[in-house]
Amino acid sequence: AQPLIGDELNVYASGADYGFPNYFGAPPPGFTGVPPVVLYPSRTAPTGLAFNPNVAISGYKDELYVALFTTGVARIARTPVFYGPVSGAAAGTFEEFAGGFVNPIDVEFLADGSMVVADFSSLLLHRIFPKRDLTLTISTPPCIGTNVPIVARSTSRPGDFVFFAASDAPVPATVAGPGLVIHLDLSSWVFTYSITPGNGVFNFPFPGVLNAVGEASASIFIPNMPILIGLQLYLGSAVVDAQTQQVVETAPQQSFLIIPLF
């Protein structure tokens, strides 16, 4: 008689109550259990999962990827998990990382940074490689009223300039050069704020310089405005050659939902 909610991802601690067998998902009124970190949609059948020990694909080390087996929604879900700056509690989200499978049953990572996906029904192994060297890493939960640090990393381009931008929509794409596209909406108010140096809302250095190991840091200050909760932000970055002043590389688009401070 219970509604289909979905599958839970939990981070377990000794002695905590996660609901079973009294309830599923978030604790209902009258219960004080721990809610799931992520709730996947119903009828998706999470099967194999793996933590990525590399930073080559998304910029994150030890990020979780989950195979969703069910036909029609078959995909690999990227699942970032953060810990609250106030509570220390875990919270996460998920987004589609790769699709086009029949029934993906497991995912694994190789030492070269690539991902291997086993597709049960097609009897195929799919190998996914990083498209380019430049990555973006968001290392804290994107809560209102906080400063969210971001690191751009391109080990092959030390000494070059790096530009950051943010948007609340992924399209239309900005073509930066042959084969180089930044997915940012130039008409977005978020993007407008982000390209103004020194503004107090989305504060990026323009440009940054990749240091000797190919890294540069920036940050987004998210105002303490509840109206921003639930807004999806998309981040982009591009490397400009210090000698030729030409765009030589763009980062895969990153996105996140702005959440309450917890």
C-alpha positions in Angstrom: 0.0 0.0 0.0 3.0 2.3 0.2 3.8 4.6 -2.8 6.9 3.9 -4.9 9.4 6.5 -3.9 12.8 5.3 -5.1 16.0 3.8 -3.9 18.0 5.3 -1.0 21.7 6.1 -0.8 22.7 6.3 2.9 25.9 7.0 4.7 25.7 4.9 7.8 26.9 5.7 11.3 26.8 3.3 14.2 23.6 3.5 16.2 21.7 5.8 13.9 18.1 5.0 12.8 17.6 5.0 9.0 13.9 4.1 9.1 13.7 0.3 8.3 11.2 -1.2 8.7 9.0 1.7 9.9 9.3 4.0 6.9 11.1 4.7 3.7 12.8 8.0 2.6 12.7 11.1 4.8 11.4 10.5 8.4 7.7 11.2 8.6 6.3 13.4 11.5 6.9 11.7 14.8 10.1 10.0 13.7 13.7 11.2 14.3 15.6 9.0 11.9 18.4 10.0 9.5 17.1 10.8 6.0 18.8 9.4 2.9 21.7 11.3 1.4 20.2 10.8 -2.1 16.9 9.4 -3.2 17.0 8.0 -6.7 13.7 7.9 -8.8 11.5 4.8 -8.5 11.8 1.9 -11.0 15.4 2.8 -11.9 17.0 -0.3 -10.2 20.5 0.9 -9.1 22.9 -2.0 -9.5 26.7 -1.6 -9.6 28.4 1.4 -8.2 32.0 2.6 -7.9 34.0 5.5 -6.3 36.2 7.2 -8.9 39.8 7.2 -7.5 40.9 9.6 -10.2 40.1 13.3 -10.9 40.3 13.0 -14.7 36.6 12.7 -15.5 34.9 15.3 -13.3 37.6 16.9 -11.3 36.6 15.1 -8.1 38.4 12.3 -6.4 36.4 9.4 -4.8 33.1 10.6 -6.4 30.3 8.0 -6.6 28.9 6.7 -9.9 25.9 4.4 -10.0 24.5 2.2 -12.8 20.7 2.5 -13.2 19.7 -0.7 -14.8 16.1 -0.3 -15.9 15.2 -0.1 -19.6 14.1 3.3 -20.7 16.0 5.1 -17.9 19.3 3.2 -18.3 22.2 5.5 -17.5 25.1 6.1 -15.3 24.3 8.6 -12.5 27.0 10.9 -11.2 26.4 11.4 -7.4 28.3 14.1 -5.6 28.1 13.8 -1.8 29.0 16.8 0.5 29.0 17.4 4.2 27.2 20.3 5.8 29.4 23.2 7.1 27.3 23.5 10.2 25.9 20.0 10.9 28.5 17.9 9.4 25.7 15.8 7.9 25.9 14.2 4.5 23.8 15.4 1.6 23.9 14.7 -2.1 22.3 14.9 -5.5 22.6 13.0 -8.8 22.6 13.8 -12.4 22.9 11.9 -15.7 26.5 11.3 -16.6 26.2 8.9 -19.5 23.3 7.3 -21.4 22.6 5.2 -24.5 22.9 1.9 -22.7 20.3 -1.0 -22.7 20.7 -2.3 -19.1 24.0 -1.0 -17.5 24.7 -3.3 -14.6 28.1 -2.2 -13.3 30.7 0.5 -13.5 34.4 0.5 -12.7 37.4 2.8 -13.1 40.9 2.1 -14.6 44.2 3.6 -13.5 44.4 5.8 -16.7 41.3 7.7 -15.6 38.8 6.0 -17.9 35.4 4.5 -16.9 34.2 1.0 -17.9 30.5 0.3 -18.0 29.1 -3.3 -18.3 25.8 -3.5 -20.3 24.0 -6.6 -19.3 21.5 -7.0 -22.2 23.8 -5.9 -25.1 26.7 -8.0 -23.8 29.0 -5.0 -24.3 31.7 -3.2 -22.3 31.7 0.5 -22.9 34.9 2.5 -22.1 34.6 6.2 -21.5 37.6 8.5 -21.7 38.0 12.1 -20.4 37.5 14.4 -23.4 40.1 16.9 -22.3 42.5 17.7 -19.6 40.8 20.7 -18.0 38.5 20.0 -15.1 36.6 22.0 -12.4 36.2 20.9 -8.8 33.6 22.3 -6.4 34.8 21.1 -3.0 32.1 22.3 -0.6 28.2 22.1 -0.6 26.7 25.1 -2.5 24.7 26.6 0.4 23.2 30.1 0.5 25.3 32.5 2.6 28.6 30.7 1.9 31.6 31.1 -0.3 32.0 28.1 -2.6 35.6 27.4 -3.6 36.3 26.2 -7.1 39.6 24.8 -8.5 40.4 24.6 -12.3 43.0 22.0 -13.1 44.9 21.4 -16.3 48.2 19.7 -15.7 49.3 20.3 -19.3 48.9 24.1 -19.3 50.9 25.6 -16.4 51.4 29.3 -16.8 48.4 29.9 -19.0 45.4 32.0 -18.2 42.1 30.5 -17.1 38.7 32.1 -17.1 35.6 31.1 -15.1 31.9 31.8 -15.7 28.6 30.7 -14.2 25.1 30.5 -15.6 21.6 29.4 -14.7 21.0 27.8 -18.0 23.2 25.4 -20.1 22.3 26.7 -23.5 22.9 28.3 -25.9 26.5 27.2 -26.1 29.4 29.7 -26.6 31.7 28.6 -29.3 35.2 29.6 -28.2 37.1 28.1 -31.1 37.3 25.0 -33.3 36.0 22.1 -31.2 35.9 24.3 -28.1 32.5 25.1 -26.6 31.5 26.6 -23.3 27.9 25.8 -22.4 26.8 29.2 -20.9 23.8 31.3 -21.5 25.0 34.8 -22.3 21.6 36.3 -21.5 21.4 34.8 -18.0 21.5 37.2 -15.1 23.9 34.8 -13.3 26.3 34.9 -16.1 26.1 38.7 -16.2 27.0 38.9 -12.6 29.9 36.4 -12.9 31.7 38.3 -15.7 31.9 41.5 -13.7 35.3 41.6 -11.9 35.1 42.3 -8.2 31.3 42.1 -7.9 30.0 40.9 -4.5 27.7 38.2 -5.8 29.6 35.8 -8.0 33.3 36.6 -7.4 35.7 35.2 -9.9 39.2 36.4 -10.7 39.5 37.4 -14.4 41.7 35.9 -15.5 43.4 33.4 -13.1 46.8 31.9 -13.9 47.4 28.2 -13.8 50.3 27.6 -11.3 53.3 25.3 -11.7 51.1 22.2 -11.2 48.4 23.5 -13.5 45.9 24.7 -10.9 44.0 28.0 -10.3 41.5 28.8 -7.6 38.3 30.9 -7.7 35.1 31.1 -5.7 31.4 31.9 -5.9 29.8 33.8 -3.1 26.1 32.7 -2.8 24.1 35.4 -1.1 22.0 34.4 1.9 18.8 34.7 -0.1 16.2 31.8 0.3 14.9 32.6 -3.2 18.1 31.2 -4.6 17.4 27.7 -3.1 16.8 25.2 -5.8 18.4 27.3 -8.5 20.6 25.1 -10.8 23.9 26.7 -11.6 26.2 25.7 -14.5 29.9 26.4 -14.4 32.3 26.7 -17.3 36.0 27.4 -17.7 38.4 28.1 -20.5 42.2 28.1 -20.8 43.8 30.9 -22.9 47.4 30.4 -24.1 49.6 33.1 -22.5 51.5 33.6 -25.7 49.0 33.5 -28.5 45.9 34.7 -26.5 43.9 32.0 -28.1 41.4 29.6 -26.3 43.1 26.2 -26.2 40.9 24.2 -23.9 37.5 24.3 -22.2 36.3 22.3 -19.2 33.4 19.9 -19.2 30.3 21.7 -17.8 29.7 21.3 -14.1 26.4 22.0 -12.4 24.9 22.0 -9.0 21.8 23.0 -7.1 21.9 25.8 -4.5 20.8 24.4 -1.2 20.0 25.7 2.3 22.7 26.1 4.9 22.7 22.9 6.9 
